[in-house]
């Protein structure tokens, strides 16, 4: 199933083919932080994006299965396979 995405979601997905922190996404898109956060939450709920955290011990990003939706800048984000398909089908 290919998901329909709007222009803001498209722009955000365009930034996260690789793991990117919230602040970097804000630099790349021309939308206010609260809008970007809301769209990211929606994309996560739709399984088009995953929240990631930096694991110091392993020195790599790991998927965060839970995240603080009130503190979106504490995480980095990555498009899932479904997110990439939705982005590329537009």
C-alpha positions in Angstrom: 0.0 0.0 0.0 1.4 3.3 -1.1 0.6 6.2 1.3 -0.5 9.6 0.0 1.7 12.4 1.4 1.3 16.2 1.2 4.0 18.7 0.3 5.3 19.2 3.8 5.6 15.4 4.4 7.3 15.1 1.0 9.8 17.8 1.9 10.6 16.2 5.3 10.9 12.7 3.8 13.3 14.2 1.3 15.6 15.2 4.2 15.7 11.8 5.9 16.9 9.2 3.5 19.7 9.0 6.1 19.4 9.5 9.8 19.1 13.3 10.5 18.6 15.2 13.7 15.5 17.3 14.2 17.5 20.5 14.0 19.0 19.5 10.6 15.5 18.8 9.3 14.5 22.3 10.3 17.4 23.8 8.5 16.4 21.9 5.3 12.7 22.7 5.2 11.0 26.1 5.3 8.4 25.3 7.9 8.1 26.3 11.6 9.4 23.8 14.2 5.9 23.0 15.6 4.6 22.1 12.1 7.6 19.9 11.3 7.2 18.2 14.7 3.4 17.5 14.0 4.1 16.1 10.6 6.9 13.9 11.9 4.6 12.6 14.6 2.0 11.8 11.9 4.7 10.1 9.7 5.8 8.0 12.7 2.3 7.0 13.4 1.8 6.0 9.8 5.1 4.0 10.0 6.7 6.1 7.3 9.4 7.4 9.6 11.2 6.0 12.7 12.7 7.9 15.6 16.3 7.1 16.3 18.7 7.7 19.2 22.5 7.7 19.4 23.9 4.8 21.4 27.2 5.9 22.9 28.3 2.4 23.8 27.8 1.0 20.3 28.6 4.3 18.6 25.7 4.0 16.2 22.1 5.1 15.8 19.4 2.7 17.1 15.7 2.7 16.6 13.7 4.2 19.4 10.5 2.2 19.8 9.2 4.9 22.2 9.9 8.6 22.0 8.8 11.7 23.8 6.5 13.5 21.4 6.9 16.7 23.5 10.7 16.6 22.9 11.1 15.9 19.2 14.5 17.6 19.1 15.9 14.9 21.3 15.8 12.4 18.5 17.0 11.9 14.9 14.7 10.5 12.2 14.9 8.1 9.3 12.5 7.3 6.5 11.3 3.7 6.5 11.1 1.6 3.3 7.4 2.6 3.2 8.3 6.2 3.6 10.8 6.1 0.8 8.2 4.4 -1.5 5.6 7.1 -0.6 8.2 9.8 -1.3 9.3 8.3 -4.6 5.8 7.5 -5.9 4.9 11.2 -5.9 
